[in-house]
Amino acid sequence: MLLGAIDKFERNYVSGWLVNVFNPDDVLVIEVFADDELVMAAEPEFVREDVDEEYAALHIGFAVEIPQTISSQARLTVRVAGHDFDFDGQAVEPGAFSSKSQGEQAKKTFQFPKVLYRADQPRLMNMQSILHKAHDAFDKRQPIFIVPPFVDWNLPLFQRPQHIAAAMAELGAMVIYFSPSYMYDEGDEVLQIRDNLYLCKQPALFEQYIVDGPPSFIDLYSTAWYFSKERISAWREAGHYIVYEYVDHIDEAISGKEGADAAKVTFAWLAPSIVDVVIPTAGLLYDEMRARFPSDMVAMSPNGVEIERFIGCKETNPVIDEIRKAHGNKPVIGYVGALADWLDYELIADLARHRPDLTFVMVGPKYTDSITLPEADNLVWPGPFPYPTVPTLLNSFDVAWIPFKEGDIAKTTSPLKLFEYFAARKPVLVNSDMRECVAYKEVFSASDVQSFSEALDAALAKKDDAAYKKAVLKHAHAASWQERARTMLDAFEHVAHLRYHYANRSRVPYSYMSAGVGSLERERTSEALYEIAQTENGMEVIPLPMVARPGDYKSLSVDMAQCEIPTDIDWVLSLRINCSAPPPPRVSVVDVLVDGKLCCSFDGSRLQQPCDILFKGDFVRDKVVTLRLRGIRADIRRYWNGLTFMVEDAYVMQRKMKRNLVVSLDGVEYQ
């Protein structure tokens, strides 16, 4: 049962709280009634605060502006409309708490409607809230980036998927990271872990998002077995954009034999009609994809670095410091990363034995259990460290190195650790086969034990060189994850626009709307249509000729047609919604926004096909009006995404407006 109370009525605002709400983001509209007459419908201004175990996630506060003409003695009630049908149209009576203690706790929590989120705590959510936020983001043309469930979020060492997700969220994209919860992500929560960044630990919910979510950019990883042809085809058919990140040469050493075989099948199948964006991370990979895809579909985005984490760290790592001390304070040559098959373990052991005057520290988890780590008196394998400690590890090194084997992996990899070494201002030594690394003149390279030994001496000579430190730090700044993510977002925007123009695409993209809009003066219809098509409102509009028969519309459309003007209101806007294919899904709420602000909302669950909506409001000439439909099925979003149009010739009467709402559905009037 939804319970609540009105706390305060002061200076045009009514404020209060609701309890027994599992998730406040499910509440879309709060309507205020004075003596049973609707006086205002508005989006609620609420936040959630975790109070204690008993009351966590139960309370929301609201603040709604109402007309000044309402008497302070009026009997005020509140009705809530929400994304979840359990909330639709439930009246909240004053003082309707199940117990006094519950009401007092809610009042204490929301004494003031605006309460900031606790920044240091993830915010508990549910999938319905995620879907609601995603649809709103799509309406606003906010990019939505989806990481399917193929790698846990809380890995000991963050990799590209986590870094790109966080950077995109920081740049304003909505990011939903689905975790497979293999090993490191315990529990099954749906969390908001940062602004715009959501972590879902229930992999099965990814398939629900594919069906119910708005068109989004689905991230494919070239080396992951998860991305089969069947899955990609289903995502594409659901209307989503496919992003193929070509991050490494596909090899058994990275993906295992079965995984590599599956990844190669997918790779060979990819074509411009299947993929929307291709993101290679290295030069050779870029050249390979340019030979298969149009140039405007391919954007190179190498790995990067979370630079603020490194340049602000001055501390060294106590574990590495103890290792240095135990080995006679000799210079430390360090590595941080996966201990995988692509490392040259023979070289590592031979070089350690060749240089007993140095200490070699190899930090990281074993990629597979089959790996045997070599031994030497001055070779230390301390195991994995939490990712936040990586800057302190690098501060304890004198030289940082990347001892990969020669081969395709070395030639085509963009090592994340290279840019972290740069950010820590460390001299860097790599195998000479690593093309992405040796492209930087500051990087030292070698190919055998003797040349590695000589390169180590040259690198050690630079460890305190101010000019060298400045140069590598400059490279780190240019390689921030924000820059890498920005390149990808620019590519997303470009290809999303181009999708409509590809001859081999049979679908009209969901970012384009087909609409027929007529003003109250019919002779202005044609001119108004072309003006809409040129309006900078974030929505592409394809004008159609006005027709008399609703069935002539091929997709959802709006007819802002002429109608009779009752004498007791300012003006009326009549909208006819026609949807010939597919059948209209159930609509729960219809919102009308004027200049981006919610003006009124009403129950749309009884809308039929075709249907007429008649409503009145305090609109004036040249306002931007958005009609927004909300439903429990994703189809409504695929054919209606908040189409914005100009009210050019509204019939305005000089009569004071009454702030209430009348809806006519199939000849039945509701108030």
Secondary structure, DSSP 8 states (H G I E B T S, - for coil): --EEEEEEEETTEEEEEEES-S-GGGEEEEEEEETTEEEEEE----------TTTTT--EEEEEE--TTS-TTS-EEEEEEESSGGGTTEEE-TT--S-HHHHHHHHHHTSSS-----TTS-EEE-HHHHHHHHHHHHHTT--EEEE-SSS-SS-SS--HHHHHHHHHHHTT-EEEEE---SSS--S--EEEEETTEEEE--THHHHHHHHHS-S-EEEEETT-TT--HHHHHHHHHTT-EEEEEE-S---HHHHHHHHHHHHHHHHHH--TTT-SEEEESSHHHHHHHHTTS-GGGB------B-HHHHHT-----HHHHHHHHHTTT--EEEEES-B-TTB-HHHHHHHHHH-TTSEEEEES-BSSTT-----BTTEEEEE---GGGHHHHHHT-SEEEE-B-SSHHHHH---HHHHHHHHTT--EEEETT-HHHHTSTT-EEESSHHHHHHHHHHHHTTTT-HHHHHHHHHHHHHTBHHHHHHHHHHHHHHHHHHGGG-TT--S--TTEEEE----SSGGGHHHHHHHHHH--SS-EEEE----S-GGG-SS-EEEEE-----TTSS-EEEEEEE--SS----EEEEEEEETTEEEEEEE-TT--SSEEEEEE-S--TT-EEEEEEEESSTHHHHH-S--EEE--S----SS-------EEETTEEE-
